[in-house]
Amino acid sequence: MSLAVPPPEILRLTAQNPFPERLTDPMGSAEKRSPLCGSRVIVDVDVDAAGRVVAVGTRVNACAFGQAAATLVARNLIGRTATELQQAREAMAAWMAGGDTPPEWPDIALLDPGRLNQVRKGSVQLAFQAAAEAAAHACGRQAA
């Protein structure tokens, strides 16, 4: 399957990020870049006393698959813990590496075509990596 033109559902997701602006003073923030394509994703989060994400901000400069992945991550961050996000990041990495089981994440199957291209595999993972790291930083800052 050629991925010169992403599938329509991927293109739709690129414009649907519910949190397209960064937070002003986030409790946790992380930036991830793909060395292969230059895609860049920043995720900012605030967490509550229980360590659950309560606010999200992003800045995404990525290919359509990277933007779509960032939308799927942003849509589903509220209420998640750093541990849950770390598990999602690890499951995503295993899936992108050729595993049969996608992470338990809403609409994740839409990203399946991105597994066919090495460059897109990296871009698709950036939002998961940044979200997990940002939440871990926020929880660490909260404990300090």
N, CA, C and O atoms as CSV, one atom per row, in Angstrom:
chain,resi,resn,atom,element,x,y,z
A,1,MET,N,N,0.838,-1.186,0.000
A,1,MET,CA,C,0.000,0.000,0.000
A,1,MET,C,C,0.878,1.242,0.000
A,1,MET,O,O,1.743,1.387,0.863
A,2,SER,N,N,0.671,2.117,-0.933
A,2,SER,CA,C,1.397,3.370,-0.983
A,2,SER,C,C,0.769,4.365,-0.020
A,2,SER,O,O,-0.453,4.463,0.091
A,3,LEU,N,N,1.625,5.097,0.668
A,3,LEU,CA,C,1.126,6.100,1.608
A,3,LEU,C,C,1.493,7.504,1.156
A,3,LEU,O,O,1.642,8.406,1.981
A,4,ALA,N,N,1.639,7.694,-0.164
A,4,ALA,CA,C,1.951,9.022,-0.668
A,4,ALA,C,C,0.856,9.999,-0.270
A,4,ALA,O,O,1.146,11.136,0.102
A,5,VAL,N,N,-0.381,9.575,-0.344
A,5,VAL,CA,C,-1.512,10.388,0.112
A,5,VAL,C,C,-2.165,9.627,1.266
A,5,VAL,O,O,-2.674,8.523,1.074
A,6,PRO,N,N,-2.150,10.215,2.461
A,6,PRO,CA,C,-2.747,9.520,3.609
A,6,PRO,C,C,-4.237,9.269,3.402
A,6,PRO,O,O,-4.899,10.008,2.673
A,7,PRO,N,N,-4.757,8.235,4.038
A,7,PRO,CA,C,-6.193,7.949,3.941
A,7,PRO,C,C,-7.027,9.130,4.450
A,7,PRO,O,O,-6.559,9.896,5.293
A,8,PRO,N,N,-8.257,9.283,3.945
A,8,PRO,CA,C,-9.109,10.421,4.332
A,8,PRO,C,C,-9.317,10.550,5.838
A,8,PRO,O,O,-9.357,11.663,6.361
A,9,GLU,N,N,-9.451,9.420,6.543
A,9,GLU,CA,C,-9.679,9.511,7.989
A,9,GLU,C,C,-8.466,10.104,8.711
A,9,GLU,O,O,-8.624,10.767,9.736
A,10,ILE,N,N,-7.271,9.875,8.194
A,10,ILE,CA,C,-6.061,10.474,8.769
A,10,ILE,C,C,-6.067,11.976,8.499
A,10,ILE,O,O,-5.775,12.773,9.390
A,11,LEU,N,N,-6.397,12.355,7.281
A,11,LEU,CA,C,-6.441,13.779,6.939
A,11,LEU,C,C,-7.471,14.526,7.782
A,11,LEU,O,O,-7.231,15.664,8.184
A,12,ARG,N,N,-8.609,13.900,8.052
A,12,ARG,CA,C,-9.627,14.543,8.901
A,12,ARG,C,C,-9.094,14.782,10.314
A,12,ARG,O,O,-9.329,15.836,10.906
A,13,LEU,N,N,-8.387,13.808,10.839
A,13,LEU,CA,C,-7.863,13.932,12.203
A,13,LEU,C,C,-6.850,15.064,12.348
A,13,LEU,O,O,-6.705,15.627,13.433
A,14,THR,N,N,-6.154,15.400,11.272
A,14,THR,CA,C,-5.122,16.439,11.374
A,14,THR,C,C,-5.687,17.774,11.828
A,14,THR,O,O,-4.967,18.583,12.414
A,15,ALA,N,N,-6.951,18.014,11.571
A,15,ALA,CA,C,-7.575,19.293,11.931
A,15,ALA,C,C,-8.468,19.197,13.160
A,15,ALA,O,O,-9.209,20.135,13.455
A,16,GLN,N,N,-8.413,18.082,13.882
A,16,GLN,CA,C,-9.352,17.881,14.987
A,16,GLN,C,C,-8.705,17.846,16.365
A,16,GLN,O,O,-9.342,17.402,17.321
A,17,ASN,N,N,-7.476,18.294,16.497
A,17,ASN,CA,C,-6.822,18.310,17.808
A,17,ASN,C,C,-7.623,19.222,18.742
A,17,ASN,O,O,-7.776,20.409,18.454
A,18,PRO,N,N,-8.137,18.684,19.863
A,18,PRO,CA,C,-8.956,19.501,20.758
A,18,PRO,C,C,-8.141,20.484,21.598
A,18,PRO,O,O,-8.713,21.387,22.210
A,19,PHE,N,N,-6.825,20.326,21.637
A,19,PHE,CA,C,-5.963,21.194,22.444
A,19,PHE,C,C,-4.764,21.657,21.614
A,19,PHE,O,O,-3.632,21.264,21.898
A,20,PRO,N,N,-4.999,22.493,20.586
A,20,PRO,CA,C,-3.920,22.854,19.668
A,20,PRO,C,C,-2.975,23.943,20.177
A,20,PRO,O,O,-2.007,24.285,19.498
A,21,GLU,N,N,-3.244,24.484,21.352
A,21,GLU,CA,C,-2.391,25.542,21.907
A,21,GLU,C,C,-1.687,25.032,23.156
A,21,GLU,O,O,-2.217,24.179,23.869
A,22,ARG,N,N,-0.506,25.550,23.417
A,22,ARG,CA,C,0.240,25.163,24.610
A,22,ARG,C,C,-0.374,25.784,25.859
A,22,ARG,O,O,-1.019,26.830,25.792
A,23,LEU,N,N,-0.166,25.129,26.996
A,23,LEU,CA,C,-0.583,25.686,28.278
A,23,LEU,C,C,0.385,26.801,28.664
A,23,LEU,O,O,1.559,26.768,28.296
A,24,THR,N,N,-0.113,27.787,29.405
A,24,THR,CA,C,0.708,28.931,29.789
A,24,THR,C,C,1.810,28.554,30.773
A,24,THR,O,O,2.964,28.937,30.581
A,25,ASP,N,N,1.475,27.820,31.810
A,25,ASP,CA,C,2.443,27.433,32.839
A,25,ASP,C,C,2.198,25.980,33.232
A,25,ASP,O,O,1.692,25.712,34.322
A,26,PRO,N,N,2.552,25.037,32.354
A,26,PRO,CA,C,2.222,23.631,32.618
A,26,PRO,C,C,3.031,23.045,33.771
A,26,PRO,O,O,4.164,23.448,34.034
A,27,MET,N,N,2.420,22.098,34.436
A,27,MET,CA,C,3.125,21.356,35.484
A,27,MET,C,C,4.160,20.411,34.875
A,27,MET,O,O,5.200,20.144,35.476
A,28,GLY,N,N,3.865,19.913,33.690
A,28,GLY,CA,C,4.787,19.030,32.986
A,28,GLY,C,C,4.742,19.293,31.496
A,28,GLY,O,O,3.683,19.578,30.936
A,29,SER,N,N,5.891,19.197,30.860
A,29,SER,CA,C,5.973,19.445,29.425
A,29,SER,C,C,7.071,18.564,28.843
A,29,SER,O,O,8.084,18.305,29.492
A,30,ALA,N,N,6.859,18.114,27.625
A,30,ALA,CA,C,7.882,17.320,26.940
A,30,ALA,C,C,7.813,17.580,25.445
A,30,ALA,O,O,6.738,17.754,24.872
A,31,GLU,N,N,8.977,17.602,24.838
A,31,GLU,CA,C,9.088,17.774,23.390
A,31,GLU,C,C,9.796,16.560,22.811
A,31,GLU,O,O,10.827,16.125,23.324
A,32,LYS,N,N,9.241,16.024,21.751
A,32,LYS,CA,C,9.835,14.883,21.063
A,32,LYS,C,C,9.968,15.217,19.582
A,32,LYS,O,O,9.092,15.842,18.984
A,33,ARG,N,N,11.089,14.784,19.006
A,33,ARG,CA,C,11.367,15.017,17.586
A,33,ARG,C,C,11.756,13.711,16.919
A,33,ARG,O,O,12.368,12.834,17.528
A,34,SER,N,N,11.392,13.608,15.676
A,34,SER,CA,C,11.805,12.458,14.877
A,34,SER,C,C,13.049,12.846,14.086
A,34,SER,O,O,12.999,13.783,13.290
A,35,PRO,N,N,14.163,12.144,14.289
A,35,PRO,CA,C,15.366,12.477,13.533
A,35,PRO,C,C,15.253,12.134,12.047
A,35,PRO,O,O,15.996,12.675,11.228
A,36,LEU,N,N,14.334,11.246,11.697
A,36,LEU,CA,C,14.195,10.837,10.298
A,36,LEU,C,C,13.450,11.853,9.449
A,36,LEU,O,O,13.805,12.079,8.292
A,37,CYS,N,N,12.412,12.470,10.021
A,37,CYS,CA,C,11.582,13.359,9.202
A,37,CYS,C,C,11.490,14.783,9.744
A,37,CYS,O,O,10.991,15.671,9.053
A,38,GLY,N,N,11.959,15.011,10.959
A,38,GLY,CA,C,11.894,16.348,11.534
A,38,GLY,C,C,10.585,16.671,12.216
A,38,GLY,O,O,10.410,17.789,12.700
A,39,SER,N,N,9.663,15.734,12.272
A,39,SER,CA,C,8.402,15.980,12.977
A,39,SER,C,C,8.700,16.322,14.431
A,39,SER,O,O,9.652,15.820,15.028
A,40,ARG,N,N,7.853,17.197,14.986
A,40,ARG,CA,C,8.050,17.659,16.360
A,40,ARG,C,C,6.703,17.750,17.052
A,40,ARG,O,O,5.748,18.294,16.498
A,41,VAL,N,N,6.628,17.215,18.270
A,41,VAL,CA,C,5.408,17.268,19.067
A,41,VAL,C,C,5.775,17.723,20.473
A,41,VAL,O,O,6.686,17.179,21.097
A,42,ILE,N,N,5.056,18.724,20.961
A,42,ILE,CA,C,5.189,19.175,22.347
A,42,ILE,C,C,3.856,18.915,23.027
A,42,ILE,O,O,2.799,19.252,22.494
A,43,VAL,N,N,3.914,18.313,24.212
A,43,VAL,CA,C,2.713,18.087,25.016
A,43,VAL,C,C,2.935,18.725,26.381
A,43,VAL,O,O,3.954,18.488,27.029
A,44,ASP,N,N,1.972,19.536,26.810
A,44,ASP,CA,C,1.946,20.142,28.142
A,44,ASP,C,C,0.779,19.543,28.903
A,44,ASP,O,O,-0.282,19.304,28.328
A,45,VAL,N,N,0.969,19.297,30.204
A,45,VAL,CA,C,-0.133,18.796,31.024
A,45,VAL,C,C,-0.093,19.411,32.417
A,45,VAL,O,O,0.956,19.825,32.910
A,46,ASP,N,N,-1.253,19.456,33.025
A,46,ASP,CA,C,-1.418,19.692,34.452
A,46,ASP,C,C,-2.078,18.448,35.010
A,46,ASP,O,O,-2.874,17.802,34.328
A,47,VAL,N,N,-1.748,18.108,36.257
A,47,VAL,CA,C,-2.348,16.948,36.906
A,47,VAL,C,C,-2.980,17.372,38.227
A,47,VAL,O,O,-2.613,18.393,38.810
A,48,ASP,N,N,-3.941,16.563,38.688
A,48,ASP,CA,C,-4.570,16.834,39.979
A,48,ASP,C,C,-3.809,16.101,41.087
A,48,ASP,O,O,-2.772,15.487,40.838
A,49,ALA,N,N,-4.336,16.171,42.309
A,49,ALA,CA,C,-3.676,15.558,43.462
A,49,ALA,C,C,-3.540,14.044,43.320
A,49,ALA,O,O,-2.639,13.446,43.909
A,50,ALA,N,N,-4.418,13.428,42.550
A,50,ALA,CA,C,-4.358,11.977,42.328
A,50,ALA,C,C,-3.427,11.611,41.171
A,50,ALA,O,O,-3.259,10.430,40.867
A,51,GLY,N,N,-2.818,12.611,40.522
A,51,GLY,CA,C,-1.906,12.350,39.417
A,51,GLY,C,C,-2.582,12.145,38.080
A,51,GLY,O,O,-1.961,11.647,37.141
A,52,ARG,N,N,-3.843,12.520,37.980
A,52,ARG,CA,C,-4.579,12.381,36.718
A,52,ARG,C,C,-4.493,13.686,35.920
A,52,ARG,O,O,-4.574,14.778,36.482
A,53,VAL,N,N,-4.331,13.554,34.628
A,53,VAL,CA,C,-4.244,14.726,33.750
A,53,VAL,C,C,-5.572,15.483,33.781
A,53,VAL,O,O,-6.640,14.903,33.586
A,54,VAL,N,N,-5.479,16.802,34.032
A,54,VAL,CA,C,-6.680,17.644,34.082
A,54,VAL,C,C,-6.660,18.761,33.038
A,54,VAL,O,O,-7.695,19.369,32.764
A,55,ALA,N,N,-5.495,19.035,32.457
A,55,ALA,CA,C,-5.400,20.058,31.412
A,55,ALA,C,C,-4.319,19.638,30.426
A,55,ALA,O,O,-3.311,19.040,30.803
A,56,VAL,N,N,-4.545,19.960,29.161
A,56,VAL,CA,C,-3.645,19.539,28.077
A,56,VAL,C,C,-3.414,20.700,27.123
A,56,VAL,O,O,-4.324,21.479,26.838
A,57,GLY,N,N,-2.204,20.803,26.644
A,57,GLY,CA,C,-1.874,21.720,25.562
A,57,GLY,C,C,-0.893,21.022,24.639
A,57,GLY,O,O,-0.128,20.165,25.083
A,58,THR,N,N,-0.905,21.373,23.369
A,58,THR,CA,C,0.032,20.759,22.422
A,58,THR,C,C,0.519,21.783,21.411
A,58,THR,O,O,-0.096,22.828,21.200
A,59,ARG,N,N,1.633,21.451,20.801
A,59,ARG,CA,C,2.091,22.110,19.576
A,59,ARG,C,C,2.621,20.985,18.701
A,59,ARG,O,O,3.503,20.228,19.106
A,60,VAL,N,N,2.074,20.886,17.503
A,60,VAL,CA,C,2.404,19.760,16.626
A,60,VAL,C,C,2.846,20.277,15.262
A,60,VAL,O,O,2.099,20.972,14.572
A,61,ASN,N,N,4.060,19.931,14.891
A,61,ASN,CA,C,4.579,20.183,13.547
A,61,ASN,C,C,5.019,18.828,13.023
A,61,ASN,O,O,6.145,18.395,13.271
A,62,ALA,N,N,4.137,18.162,12.303
A,62,ALA,CA,C,4.411,16.785,11.890
A,62,ALA,C,C,3.663,16.466,10.604
A,62,ALA,O,O,2.809,17.226,10.149
A,63,CYS,N,N,4.009,15.322,10.038
A,63,CYS,CA,C,3.288,14.816,8.873
A,63,CYS,C,C,1.848,14.500,9.276
A,63,CYS,O,O,1.494,14.583,10.453
A,64,ALA,N,N,1.036,14.144,8.311
A,64,ALA,CA,C,-0.375,13.865,8.592
A,64,ALA,C,C,-0.537,12.757,9.626
A,64,ALA,O,O,-1.402,12.851,10.496
A,65,PHE,N,N,0.279,11.710,9.545
A,65,PHE,CA,C,0.166,10.625,10.522
A,65,PHE,C,C,0.567,11.089,11.915
A,65,PHE,O,O,-0.064,10.699,12.897
A,66,GLY,N,N,1.599,11.908,12.018
A,66,GLY,CA,C,2.006,12.448,13.313
A,66,GLY,C,C,0.947,13.359,13.899
A,66,GLY,O,O,0.688,13.324,15.102
A,67,GLN,N,N,0.324,14.185,13.047
A,67,GLN,CA,C,-0.757,15.060,13.508
A,67,GLN,C,C,-1.972,14.248,13.941
A,67,GLN,O,O,-2.601,14.557,14.953
A,68,ALA,N,N,-2.298,13.221,13.180
A,68,ALA,CA,C,-3.444,12.376,13.527
A,68,ALA,C,C,-3.208,11.678,14.860
A,68,ALA,O,O,-4.107,11.611,15.697
A,69,ALA,N,N,-2.001,11.159,15.056
A,69,ALA,CA,C,-1.677,10.503,16.329
A,69,ALA,C,C,-1.775,11.497,17.477
A,69,ALA,O,O,-2.282,11.159,18.546
A,70,ALA,N,N,-1.293,12.719,17.268
A,70,ALA,CA,C,-1.372,13.738,18.316
A,70,ALA,C,C,-2.823,14.059,18.658
A,70,ALA,O,O,-3.147,14.286,19.824
A,71,THR,N,N,-3.691,14.078,17.664
A,71,THR,CA,C,-5.116,14.296,17.919
A,71,THR,C,C,-5.685,13.168,18.761
A,71,THR,O,O,-6.394,13.419,19.735
A,72,LEU,N,N,-5.383,11.926,18.397
A,72,LEU,CA,C,-5.901,10.785,19.160
A,72,LEU,C,C,-5.381,10.801,20.592
A,72,LEU,O,O,-6.119,10.471,21.521
A,73,VAL,N,N,-4.130,11.176,20.780
A,73,VAL,CA,C,-3.580,11.267,22.134
A,73,VAL,C,C,-4.265,12.393,22.896
A,73,VAL,O,O,-4.741,12.184,24.012
A,74,ALA,N,N,-4.320,13.582,22.309
A,74,ALA,CA,C,-4.901,14.736,23.005
A,74,ALA,C,C,-6.359,14.495,23.393
A,74,ALA,O,O,-6.787,14.880,24.481
A,75,ARG,N,N,-7.107,13.868,22.513
A,75,ARG,CA,C,-8.523,13.584,22.801
A,75,ARG,C,C,-8.717,12.722,24.039
A,75,ARG,O,O,-9.767,12.771,24.679
A,76,ASN,N,N,-7.714,11.942,24.370
A,76,ASN,CA,C,-7.881,10.916,25.396
A,76,ASN,C,C,-6.919,11.039,26.571
A,76,ASN,O,O,-6.713,10.069,27.302
A,77,LEU,N,N,-6.331,12.206,26.763
A,77,LEU,CA,C,-5.403,12.400,27.878
A,77,LEU,C,C,-6.096,12.715,29.200
A,77,LEU,O,O,-5.668,12.241,30.252
A,78,ILE,N,N,-7.155,13.504,29.153
A,78,ILE,CA,C,-7.819,13.924,30.390
A,78,ILE,C,C,-8.243,12.689,31.190
A,78,ILE,O,O,-8.899,11.785,30.672
A,79,GLY,N,N,-7.851,12.678,32.468
A,79,GLY,CA,C,-8.211,11.588,33.364
A,79,GLY,C,C,-7.195,10.465,33.436
A,79,GLY,O,O,-7.325,9.577,34.278
A,80,ARG,N,N,-6.192,10.480,32.579
A,80,ARG,CA,C,-5.188,9.406,32.579
A,80,ARG,C,C,-4.047,9.728,33.538
A,80,ARG,O,O,-3.744,10.893,33.794
A,81,THR,N,N,-3.423,8.679,34.061
A,81,THR,CA,C,-2.274,8.831,34.950
A,81,THR,C,C,-0.978,8.663,34.166
A,81,THR,O,O,-0.976,8.182,33.033
A,82,ALA,N,N,0.122,9.068,34.792
A,82,ALA,CA,C,1.433,8.897,34.163
A,82,ALA,C,C,1.714,7.420,33.894
A,82,ALA,O,O,2.304,7.076,32.870
A,83,THR,N,N,1.298,6.557,34.802
A,83,THR,CA,C,1.507,5.114,34.615
A,83,THR,C,C,0.735,4.605,33.405
A,83,THR,O,O,1.267,3.834,32.606
A,84,GLU,N,N,-0.509,5.030,33.266
A,84,GLU,CA,C,-1.314,4.619,32.107
A,84,GLU,C,C,-0.684,5.112,30.809
A,84,GLU,O,O,-0.682,4.402,29.804
A,85,LEU,N,N,-0.152,6.328,30.837
A,85,LEU,CA,C,0.457,6.889,29.631
A,85,LEU,C,C,1.773,6.192,29.300
A,85,LEU,O,O,2.101,6.014,28.127
A,86,GLN,N,N,2.521,5.800,30.315
A,86,GLN,CA,C,3.745,5.034,30.079
A,86,GLN,C,C,3.402,3.686,29.448
A,86,GLN,O,O,4.075,3.244,28.518
A,87,GLN,N,N,2.363,3.040,29.951
A,87,GLN,CA,C,1.941,1.754,29.382
A,87,GLN,C,C,1.490,1.918,27.933
A,87,GLN,O,O,1.797,1.077,27.089
A,88,ALA,N,N,0.764,2.994,27.643
A,88,ALA,CA,C,0.319,3.248,26.269
A,88,ALA,C,C,1.517,3.493,25.357
A,88,ALA,O,O,1.559,3.000,24.230
A,89,ARG,N,N,2.494,4.263,25.853
A,89,ARG,CA,C,3.706,4.534,25.063
A,89,ARG,C,C,4.433,3.229,24.735
A,89,ARG,O,O,4.846,3.013,23.595
A,90,GLU,N,N,4.587,2.368,25.731
A,90,GLU,CA,C,5.285,1.097,25.516
A,90,GLU,C,C,4.515,0.182,24.566
A,90,GLU,O,O,5.110,-0.473,23.710
A,91,ALA,N,N,3.199,0.140,24.718
A,91,ALA,CA,C,2.373,-0.685,23.825
A,91,ALA,C,C,2.431,-0.154,22.395
A,91,ALA,O,O,2.459,-0.928,21.438
A,92,MET,N,N,2.449,1.167,22.257
A,92,MET,CA,C,2.534,1.774,20.928
A,92,MET,C,C,3.873,1.431,20.271
A,92,MET,O,O,3.916,1.094,19.087
A,93,ALA,N,N,4.952,1.514,21.030
A,93,ALA,CA,C,6.275,1.184,20.490
A,93,ALA,C,C,6.321,-0.275,20.034
A,93,ALA,O,O,6.868,-0.581,18.975
A,94,ALA,N,N,5.751,-1.163,20.828
A,94,ALA,CA,C,5.736,-2.585,20.456
A,94,ALA,C,C,4.908,-2.809,19.198
A,94,ALA,O,O,5.297,-3.591,18.330
A,95,TRP,N,N,3.776,-2.133,19.091
A,95,TRP,CA,C,2.908,-2.270,17.917
A,95,TRP,C,C,3.606,-1.735,16.670
A,95,TRP,O,O,3.565,-2.364,15.614
A,96,MET,N,N,4.244,-0.577,16.794
A,96,MET,CA,C,4.944,0.007,15.651
A,96,MET,C,C,6.151,-0.835,15.237
A,96,MET,O,O,6.580,-0.785,14.084
A,97,ALA,N,N,6.694,-1.604,16.176
A,97,ALA,CA,C,7.837,-2.470,15.874
A,97,ALA,C,C,7.411,-3.782,15.227
A,97,ALA,O,O,8.246,-4.642,14.944
A,98,GLY,N,N,6.107,-3.933,14.994
A,98,GLY,CA,C,5.627,-5.123,14.303
A,98,GLY,C,C,4.771,-6.041,15.140
A,98,GLY,O,O,4.367,-7.107,14.675
A,99,GLY,N,N,4.487,-5.647,16.367
A,99,GLY,CA,C,3.626,-6.462,17.215
A,99,GLY,C,C,2.210,-6.537,16.667
A,99,GLY,O,O,1.778,-5.668,15.910
A,100,ASP,N,N,1.505,-7.570,17.052
A,100,ASP,CA,C,0.142,-7.781,16.557
A,100,ASP,C,C,-0.917,-7.025,17.344
A,100,ASP,O,O,-2.018,-6.800,16.842
A,101,THR,N,N,-0.598,-6.630,18.567
A,101,THR,CA,C,-1.600,-6.041,19.442
A,101,THR,C,C,-1.415,-4.535,19.556
A,101,THR,O,O,-0.406,-4.072,20.088
A,102,PRO,N,N,-2.380,-3.769,19.061
A,102,PRO,CA,C,-2.289,-2.316,19.222
A,102,PRO,C,C,-2.547,-1.934,20.675
A,102,PRO,O,O,-3.141,-2.709,21.426
A,103,PRO,N,N,-2.107,-0.751,21.073
A,103,PRO,CA,C,-2.396,-0.313,22.434
A,103,PRO,C,C,-3.900,-0.149,22.635
A,103,PRO,O,O,-4.645,0.061,21.678
A,104,GLU,N,N,-4.330,-0.247,23.876
A,104,GLU,CA,C,-5.735,0.010,24.181
A,104,GLU,C,C,-5.912,1.521,24.238
A,104,GLU,O,O,-5.678,2.152,25.268
A,105,TRP,N,N,-6.326,2.079,23.123
A,105,TRP,CA,C,-6.471,3.527,22.984
A,105,TRP,C,C,-7.570,3.756,21.960
A,105,TRP,O,O,-7.559,3.127,20.903
A,106,PRO,N,N,-8.512,4.635,22.243
A,106,PRO,CA,C,-9.619,4.858,21.305
A,106,PRO,C,C,-9.142,5.214,19.890
A,106,PRO,O,O,-8.271,6.065,19.708
A,107,ASP,N,N,-9.720,4.558,18.918
A,107,ASP,CA,C,-9.495,4.812,17.491
A,107,ASP,C,C,-8.068,4.549,17.012
A,107,ASP,O,O,-7.699,4.989,15.923
A,108,ILE,N,N,-7.271,3.852,17.792
A,108,ILE,CA,C,-5.868,3.629,17.437
A,108,ILE,C,C,-5.714,2.874,16.118
A,108,ILE,O,O,-4.713,3.053,15.423
A,109,ALA,N,N,-6.668,2.048,15.769
A,109,ALA,CA,C,-6.575,1.277,14.521
A,109,ALA,C,C,-6.478,2.182,13.295
A,109,ALA,O,O,-5.994,1.748,12.250
A,110,LEU,N,N,-6.927,3.422,13.405
A,110,LEU,CA,C,-6.806,4.357,12.285
A,110,LEU,C,C,-5.349,4.583,11.892
A,110,LEU,O,O,-5.058,4.924,10.745
A,111,LEU,N,N,-4.438,4.394,12.838
A,111,LEU,CA,C,-3.020,4.628,12.565
A,111,LEU,C,C,-2.304,3.419,11.983
A,111,LEU,O,O,-1.111,3.493,11.687
A,112,ASP,N,N,-3.007,2.320,11.815
A,112,ASP,CA,C,-2.386,1.095,11.309
A,112,ASP,C,C,-1.629,1.299,9.995
A,112,ASP,O,O,-0.543,0.738,9.851
A,113,PRO,N,N,-2.140,2.069,9.027
A,113,PRO,CA,C,-1.374,2.254,7.784
A,113,PRO,C,C,-0.010,2.904,8.005
A,113,PRO,O,O,0.894,2.718,7.191
A,114,GLY,N,N,0.155,3.655,9.080
A,114,GLY,CA,C,1.440,4.284,9.374
A,114,GLY,C,C,2.530,3.297,9.739
A,114,GLY,O,O,3.713,3.639,9.728
A,115,ARG,N,N,2.140,2.078,10.062
A,115,ARG,CA,C,3.131,1.051,10.412
A,115,ARG,C,C,3.896,0.558,9.190
A,115,ARG,O,O,4.905,-0.133,9.331
A,116,LEU,N,N,3.430,0.903,7.998
A,116,LEU,CA,C,4.057,0.432,6.762
A,116,LEU,C,C,5.290,1.231,6.361
A,116,LEU,O,O,6.019,0.823,5.456
A,117,ASN,N,N,5.533,2.345,7.009
A,117,ASN,CA,C,6.600,3.244,6.601
A,117,ASN,C,C,7.462,3.594,7.812
A,117,ASN,O,O,6.943,4.069,8.822
A,118,GLN,N,N,8.763,3.366,7.721
A,118,GLN,CA,C,9.668,3.579,8.856
A,118,GLN,C,C,9.616,5.014,9.372
A,118,GLN,O,O,9.618,5.234,10.583
A,119,VAL,N,N,9.572,5.980,8.481
A,119,VAL,CA,C,9.535,7.380,8.903
A,119,VAL,C,C,8.240,7.675,9.649
A,119,VAL,O,O,8.260,8.339,10.686
A,120,ARG,N,N,7.131,7.195,9.139
A,120,ARG,CA,C,5.847,7.457,9.791
A,120,ARG,C,C,5.742,6.749,11.135
A,120,ARG,O,O,5.097,7.256,12.053
A,121,LYS,N,N,6.365,5.588,11.258
A,121,LYS,CA,C,6.354,4.879,12.540
A,121,LYS,C,C,6.900,5.775,13.645
A,121,LYS,O,O,6.347,5.825,14.744
A,122,GLY,N,N,7.975,6.473,13.351
A,122,GLY,CA,C,8.567,7.372,14.344
A,122,GLY,C,C,7.669,8.541,14.658
A,122,GLY,O,O,7.494,8.893,15.825
A,123,SER,N,N,7.101,9.146,13.647
A,123,SER,CA,C,6.236,10.306,13.838
A,123,SER,C,C,4.974,9.957,14.620
A,123,SER,O,O,4.522,10.740,15.455
A,124,VAL,N,N,4.409,8.789,14.351
A,124,VAL,CA,C,3.184,8.351,15.028
A,124,VAL,C,C,3.417,8.179,16.525
A,124,VAL,O,O,2.495,8.376,17.316
A,125,GLN,N,N,4.621,7.820,16.922
A,125,GLN,CA,C,4.908,7.567,18.337
A,125,GLN,C,C,5.207,8.823,19.145
A,125,GLN,O,O,5.163,8.780,20.375
A,126,LEU,N,N,5.507,9.932,18.493
A,126,LEU,CA,C,5.959,11.127,19.207
A,126,LEU,C,C,4.969,11.617,20.258
A,126,LEU,O,O,5.375,11.928,21.377
A,127,ALA,N,N,3.694,11.693,19.929
A,127,ALA,CA,C,2.706,12.211,20.883
A,127,ALA,C,C,2.576,11.298,22.096
A,127,ALA,O,O,2.412,11.777,23.218
A,128,PHE,N,N,2.650,9.993,21.881
A,128,PHE,CA,C,2.594,9.053,23.004
A,128,PHE,C,C,3.816,9.232,23.908
A,128,PHE,O,O,3.696,9.223,25.133
A,129,GLN,N,N,4.981,9.394,23.300
A,129,GLN,CA,C,6.208,9.596,24.072
A,129,GLN,C,C,6.151,10.900,24.863
A,129,GLN,O,O,6.467,10.928,26.052
A,130,ALA,N,N,5.747,11.976,24.196
A,130,ALA,CA,C,5.705,13.282,24.856
A,130,ALA,C,C,4.664,13.318,25.967
A,130,ALA,O,O,4.915,13.894,27.026
A,131,ALA,N,N,3.510,12.717,25.748
A,131,ALA,CA,C,2.458,12.712,26.773
A,131,ALA,C,C,2.913,11.959,28.015
A,131,ALA,O,O,2.700,12.426,29.134
A,132,ALA,N,N,3.536,10.800,27.831
A,132,ALA,CA,C,4.011,10.011,28.973
A,132,ALA,C,C,5.073,10.779,29.756
A,132,ALA,O,O,5.052,10.801,30.987
A,133,GLU,N,N,5.991,11.401,29.041
A,133,GLU,CA,C,7.061,12.147,29.705
A,133,GLU,C,C,6.517,13.392,30.407
A,133,GLU,O,O,6.926,13.694,31.528
A,134,ALA,N,N,5.609,14.111,29.767
A,134,ALA,CA,C,5.032,15.315,30.377
A,134,ALA,C,C,4.280,14.971,31.658
A,134,ALA,O,O,4.402,15.680,32.657
A,135,ALA,N,N,3.508,13.897,31.636
A,135,ALA,CA,C,2.761,13.490,32.831
A,135,ALA,C,C,3.707,13.072,33.949
A,135,ALA,O,O,3.467,13.390,35.114
A,136,ALA,N,N,4.773,12.368,33.610
A,136,ALA,CA,C,5.758,11.977,34.622
A,136,ALA,C,C,6.406,13.209,35.241
A,136,ALA,O,O,6.601,13.261,36.456
A,137,HIS,N,N,6.742,14.201,34.419
A,137,HIS,CA,C,7.317,15.447,34.938
A,137,HIS,C,C,6.325,16.167,35.843
A,137,HIS,O,O,6.698,16.675,36.900
A,138,ALA,N,N,5.072,16.211,35.431
A,138,ALA,CA,C,4.049,16.891,36.232
A,138,ALA,C,C,3.885,16.223,37.588
A,138,ALA,O,O,3.771,16.902,38.609
A,139,CYS,N,N,3.873,14.913,37.604
A,139,CYS,CA,C,3.733,14.186,38.877
A,139,CYS,C,C,4.957,14.399,39.756
A,139,CYS,O,O,4.833,14.512,40.976
A,140,GLY,N,N,6.137,14.454,39.149
A,140,GLY,CA,C,7.362,14.718,39.900
A,140,GLY,C,C,7.377,16.114,40.478
A,140,GLY,O,O,7.820,16.314,41.609
A,141,ARG,N,N,6.905,17.071,39.725
A,141,ARG,CA,C,6.844,18.460,40.193
A,141,ARG,C,C,5.836,18.586,41.327
A,141,ARG,O,O,6.058,19.325,42.286
A,142,GLN,N,N,4.735,17.868,41.212
A,142,GLN,CA,C,3.693,17.908,42.226
A,142,GLN,C,C,4.203,17.334,43.550
A,142,GLN,O,O,3.851,17.831,44.620
A,143,ALA,N,N,5.026,16.295,43.476
A,143,ALA,CA,C,5.542,15.644,44.682
A,143,ALA,C,C,6.620,16.484,45.370
A,143,ALA,O,O,6.864,16.328,46.567
A,144,ALA,N,N,7.256,17.364,44.617
A,144,ALA,CA,C,8.357,18.174,45.172
A,144,ALA,C,C,7.878,19.244,46.126
A,144,ALA,O,O,8.688,19.997,46.667
